[in-house]
Amino acid sequence: MFSRALVLAGSTLLLASCGITGNFRHDPGYADFSSFERLEAESDFDISLGPLPLQVAKWVLHDDEDIGPLLRELRAVRVYTYDGLAHPEQAAANVEKLTMQLTGEGWLNVVAVRDGEETTSVLLRPDKDFSHHGLAVIIVQEPNEVVLVNLIGNVRLDFINGYMAELDVDVPQIEIDPKTLQAFASPVQ
């Protein structure tokens, strides 16, 4: 298992660094995070995995019962982290603007959790046939760190916690009823 994970990590980094991520700007599951590109931060990190890196991951992990199903219907994964923001109030305004923009484009805000200064919002881009074009997760940790996640493809609601765990993104455990799109906290295990 370790050698397979090492091959996957190396292949993904190689392919991601080559810029082979695809252009999804016109995909209905694409969440436009461009308002965060101009924020001053001590450090930022972004990774965008398009069809080719995901295909390699699917090939390497096709028989892995935990990860294989998570990747099967995704076309792209985008993760952005901004840490040590110089102007946290500007970041908070951008988060509010982004959420309003996405809901105006047809995204549904299915989860909004506030715990002290930390907020987490989960938005889905549904289709008419109960499939989902994309998922956007917006997390503000403390006032000076923002994490943005965008999954593009048919997002399986029963895998939301698995997606976030595999991306190492700390979000509250949630369950979403696929018919009503109502969210509720998962029971503590």
C-alpha positions in Angstrom: 0.0 0.0 0.0 2.8 2.4 0.9 4.6 1.9 -2.5 1.3 2.5 -4.3 0.7 5.7 -2.3 4.3 6.9 -3.1 3.8 6.2 -6.8 0.4 8.1 -6.7 1.9 11.1 -4.9 4.9 11.3 -7.3 2.8 10.9 -10.4 0.2 13.4 -9.2 2.9 16.0 -8.3 4.6 15.5 -11.7 1.4 15.8 -13.6 0.2 18.8 -11.6 3.5 20.6 -12.0 3.2 20.1 -15.8 -0.1 22.1 -15.8 -2.1 19.2 -17.1 -5.2 20.0 -15.1 -7.7 21.0 -17.7 -9.8 24.1 -18.1 -13.0 23.9 -16.1 -14.0 27.5 -16.0 -17.2 26.8 -18.0 -18.1 23.7 -16.1 -21.2 24.0 -13.9 -19.3 22.5 -11.0 -16.5 25.1 -11.2 -16.4 27.6 -8.2 -14.7 30.8 -9.1 -12.3 31.7 -6.3 -10.5 34.5 -8.1 -11.5 37.1 -5.5 -8.9 35.5 -3.2 -6.0 35.7 -5.6 -5.2 39.2 -4.5 -5.0 38.6 -0.8 -1.7 39.2 1.0 -0.8 36.1 3.0 2.3 34.8 4.7 1.9 31.6 2.8 -0.5 30.2 0.3 -0.8 26.8 -1.2 -2.9 25.6 -4.1 -3.3 22.4 -6.0 -5.5 21.7 -9.0 -5.8 18.2 -10.2 -7.6 17.8 -13.5 -8.5 14.8 -15.6 -5.1 13.3 -16.2 -3.8 13.3 -12.6 -7.2 12.0 -11.4 -7.1 9.3 -14.0 -3.6 8.2 -12.8 -5.0 8.2 -9.2 -8.0 6.2 -10.3 -5.7 3.7 -12.1 -3.4 3.3 -9.1 -6.1 3.1 -6.5 -8.8 1.3 -8.5 -9.1 -1.5 -6.0 -8.7 0.6 -2.8 -12.1 0.3 -1.1 -11.8 3.6 0.7 -10.3 6.0 -1.9 -11.4 4.4 -5.2 -15.1 5.2 -5.0 -14.3 8.8 -3.9 -12.4 9.5 -7.1 -14.6 7.5 -9.6 -17.0 10.4 -10.6 -14.8 13.4 -10.0 -13.3 15.3 -13.0 -11.2 17.8 -11.0 -10.1 18.7 -7.5 -9.0 22.2 -6.5 -7.7 23.2 -3.0 -6.4 26.7 -2.0 -5.1 27.6 1.4 -4.2 31.2 2.5 -2.5 31.4 5.9 -1.3 34.5 7.8 -3.6 36.9 6.0 -2.5 40.5 6.3 -6.1 41.8 6.2 -8.5 39.3 7.7 -11.4 41.7 7.4 -10.9 41.7 3.6 -10.8 37.9 3.6 -14.1 37.9 5.6 -15.7 40.2 3.1 -14.4 38.0 0.2 -15.9 34.9 1.8 -19.3 36.6 2.1 -19.1 37.9 -1.5 -18.1 34.5 -2.7 -20.9 32.7 -1.0 -23.4 35.3 -2.4 -21.9 34.9 -5.9 -22.1 31.1 -5.8 -25.7 31.1 -4.5 -26.6 33.6 -7.2 -25.2 31.1 -9.8 -27.4 28.3 -8.6 -25.3 26.8 -5.8 -27.2 25.7 -2.7 -25.7 26.5 0.7 -26.4 23.3 2.5 -24.1 23.7 5.6 -23.1 26.7 7.5 -21.3 26.1 10.8 -19.9 28.8 13.1 -17.7 27.8 16.0 -16.2 30.8 17.7 -14.2 32.6 15.0 -14.2 29.5 12.7 -16.8 29.2 10.0 -17.4 26.4 7.5 -19.8 26.6 4.5 -20.6 23.8 2.2 -22.3 24.5 -1.1 -23.6 22.1 -3.8 -24.2 22.7 -7.4 -27.2 20.4 -8.1 -28.6 19.1 -11.3 -32.2 18.3 -12.1 -31.7 14.5 -11.8 -30.4 14.6 -8.2 -26.8 14.4 -9.4 -24.4 17.2 -8.4 -22.0 19.1 -10.7 -19.8 20.2 -7.9 -19.1 21.0 -4.3 -17.5 24.1 -2.8 -16.2 24.2 0.8 -15.2 27.6 2.3 -13.5 27.5 5.7 -12.3 30.4 7.7 -10.0 29.2 10.5 -9.2 31.9 13.0 -9.5 35.3 11.4 -6.4 34.9 9.3 -6.6 31.6 7.5 -8.9 30.6 4.6 -9.3 27.2 3.0 -11.2 26.8 -0.3 -12.1 23.4 -1.8 -13.8 22.8 -5.1 -14.7 19.3 -6.3 -15.9 19.1 -9.9 -17.9 16.2 -11.1 -20.8 14.1 -9.8 -20.3 14.6 -6.1 -21.7 11.8 -4.0 -23.4 13.1 -0.9 -22.6 10.0 1.0 -18.9 10.6 0.4 -18.6 14.2 1.6 -16.9 13.3 4.8 -14.5 10.9 2.9 -13.6 13.6 0.3 -12.7 16.1 3.1 -10.7 13.5 5.1 -8.7 12.4 2.0 -7.9 16.1 1.2 -6.9 16.5 4.9 -9.5 19.4 5.3 -10.9 19.7 8.8 -14.6 20.1 8.6 -17.4 19.0 10.9 -18.8 15.5 10.2 -22.0 16.1 8.1 -24.7 14.1 6.5 -26.8 15.4 3.7 -30.2 13.9 2.8 -29.9 13.4 -1.0 -33.6 14.0 -1.6 -34.1 17.2 0.4 -30.5 18.4 0.4 -30.9 19.1 4.2 -27.8 18.7 6.2 -27.3 17.6 9.8 -24.4 16.7 12.0 -23.2 13.1 12.0 -23.4 11.3 15.3 -20.1 11.3 17.1 -18.3 8.0 16.8 
